[in-house]
Amino acid sequence: MKLGFALPVAGSWATPDRLRHIAWKAEDHGYASLWTFQRILASDGMGERLGDHYRSVMDPLAPLAFVAAATTRIRLGVAVINLPFIAPTVLAKQLATLDVLSGGRVDTGLGVGWSADEFTATGASMADRGARAEEYLTVLRNLFGPDPVEHDGRFYTVPQGSFGPKPIQRPMPLLLGGGAPSVLRRIGRRAEGWVSGSSADLTSIGEAIPVVRAAAVEAGRDPDALRFVCRGGVRLRQGGATDRRPFTGNLDEIHDDLHRIARLGVSEFFFDLNFDPRIGSPKADPDASMEVAEEILAAFGNHEIRL
């Protein structure tokens, strides 16, 4: 299981110098990937999901472009961009450009969104999200393919023309987020893999993977070629708690959790400290946040989790 690390994009530690530093350190320590996430609006309508880590979040693609210029090897991923919030042609242009600038290192996670207030704020519709996602993927594949490009569908229209630059990667890796059975089957049929969400139950994450793999087999695809990426909302704490959540505890406990999740079929895992309220909040001490990040980067760098 490959290991990655989330960039500091939420709260007080989300600054240019800290972005560069984490990117450099992660690449130097042999991590496979860097990750961001999208949150457009922290609204009262989010209810119990609203946390301080959502109150100040950078755009998901700009930090990846920023650190692309400061790194040479490490992959650059977003988990996830909510596709209803942006036209597929605009997102395709952004992704293709980032792939060219980074030398072909981009991994794109896509979701359908869940916050009604964010749909309102972006002028998007929550209706027919599944059908929109299916067509959205088709438009992206067309735009990333050979010219001329053209699409005339139920939700999106692209007049015939040329689209460039094309991404370096062929195919461009598209991962899908979500946990509903219909979404998992779509992943098996259409995507390069699955990326888990911030609220995923990591004790049962292994239940989703067979659904994706079975859908791939039914579609005539190789299930072993799919990627299963897990976001780990890691919280470094004192060990020994009897009721601890996965990836909350000391370094030894987190190490054991990594082996446990690898046995479930996860192929890639990334440490995401942005969801720790002690780190991702605008009120957090950014220097203390960096100390935690440095400790984790050093502890798990330069190796993969092998069963």
Buried (B, 14 or more C-beta within 10 A) or exposed (E): BBBBBBBBBBBBBBEEEBBBBBBBBBBEBBBBBBBBBBBBBBBEEBEEEBBBBBBBBBBBBEBBBBBBEEBEEBBBBBBBBBBBBBBBBEBBBBBBBBBBBBEBBBBBBBBBBBBEBBBEEBEBEBEEBEEBBBBBBBBBBBBBEEEEBEBEBEBBEBEEEEBEEBBBBEEBBBBBBBBEEEBBBBBBBBBBBBBBBBEBEBEEBBEBBBBBBBBBEEEEBEBEEBBBBBBBBBBBBEEEEEEBBBBBBBBEBBBEBBEBBBEBBBBBBBBBBBBBEBBBBBEBEBEEBBEBBBEBBEBBBEEBBEE
